Amino acid sequence: MRTSTIYQVAIIVTLAAGLSPVHALTQEELIAKIQAAGYSQVKDVTSTAEGIAAKAVKDGKPVTLVVDSSGQIKERN
């Protein structure tokens, strides 16, 4: 589990080298941003071609999210 977290942080740091504002956030800042948007239980944060993906809960329902390069949080179907 710890190796997975280290790997995820390494991906985010590597991508932060100049791509976009969302990639410049630390994992903790990204989770805080998602929580501020009304989501809870944020987990499984990973980098994808679409942006940063995560799983969370909103209004008691599990959702999959993508935070795009402009920092917009979108629910993925």
C-alpha positions in Angstrom: 0.0 0.0 0.0 2.8 2.4 0.9 4.6 1.6 -2.4 1.4 2.5 -4.3 1.1 5.8 -2.6 4.8 6.6 -3.3 4.3 5.6 -6.9 1.3 7.9 -7.3 3.1 10.8 -5.7 6.1 10.2 -8.0 3.8 10.3 -11.1 2.2 13.5 -9.9 5.6 15.1 -9.2 7.0 14.0 -12.5 4.0 15.4 -14.4 4.2 18.7 -12.4 7.4 19.5 -14.2 5.5 21.8 -16.4 2.3 20.4 -17.8 -0.6 22.3 -16.1 -1.9 23.8 -12.8 -3.7 20.6 -11.7 -0.4 18.6 -11.9 1.3 21.2 -9.8 -0.8 20.3 -6.8 0.4 17.8 -4.3 -1.8 14.8 -3.7 -2.9 16.3 -0.4 -3.9 19.6 -2.1 -5.7 17.7 -4.8 -7.7 15.7 -2.3 -8.5 18.9 -0.3 -9.8 20.5 -3.6 -12.0 17.5 -4.3 -13.3 17.5 -0.7 -14.0 21.2 -0.9 -16.2 20.4 -3.9 -18.4 18.2 -1.7 -16.8 14.8 -2.1 -15.7 12.5 0.7 -13.7 9.3 1.1 -11.3 10.3 -1.7 -9.0 7.3 -2.7 -7.3 5.6 -5.6 -5.8 8.9 -7.0 -4.0 8.1 -10.2 -2.7 10.0 -13.3 -4.5 9.3 -16.6 -4.5 10.7 -20.1 -7.6 12.7 -19.1 -6.0 14.2 -16.0 -6.0 13.0 -12.4 -8.6 10.3 -11.7 -9.9 9.4 -8.2 -12.7 7.5 -6.6 -14.9 9.3 -4.0 -18.4 9.5 -2.4 -20.9 12.2 -2.9 -24.4 12.2 -1.4 -23.8 8.7 -0.2 -23.1 7.4 -3.7 -19.6 6.2 -5.0 -18.4 8.2 -8.0 -15.3 8.2 -10.2 -13.8 11.7 -10.8 -11.4 13.3 -13.2 -9.7 16.5 -12.5 -8.7 17.9 -15.8 -5.7 20.1 -16.8 -7.7 23.3 -16.0 -8.5 22.0 -12.5 -12.2 21.2 -13.2 -13.6 18.3 -11.3 -15.8 16.1 -13.5 -17.7 12.9 -12.7 -16.9 10.1 -15.1 -19.7 7.7 -16.1 
